[in-house]
Amino acid sequence: VQLVESGGGLVQAGGSLRLSCTFSGAVFEDHAIGWLRQAPGKEREWVASISGNGLRTHYADSVKGRFTISRDNAKNTVYLQMNSLKPEDTGVYYCFATGPRVYWGQGTQVTVSS
């Protein structure tokens, strides 16, 4: 299984970014997908997850109401729409897939300037 993130970058506070996570190497719908982030000097923090069929989503309290996770099973891609970004959202964002084991992407940097 391979996961490739894209869409990170530098944005001002209050702005938006959309991250993508493209999956390959197995049956996409069999895997729940999630996002975690890691800020400099901090532990990794779970952000959001979505079930294989896309019907169930879960969010960390810190992003609820601002971030939306979705998936397009025809494109083997999960998206994380991030709105009203804050400087504390800065970090490396990793997508992961849960199946027989957990698979990780390489991460994409998100920087929110104040």
Order of alpha helices (4+ residues) and beta strands (2+ residues): beta-beta-beta-beta-beta-beta-beta-beta-beta-beta-beta
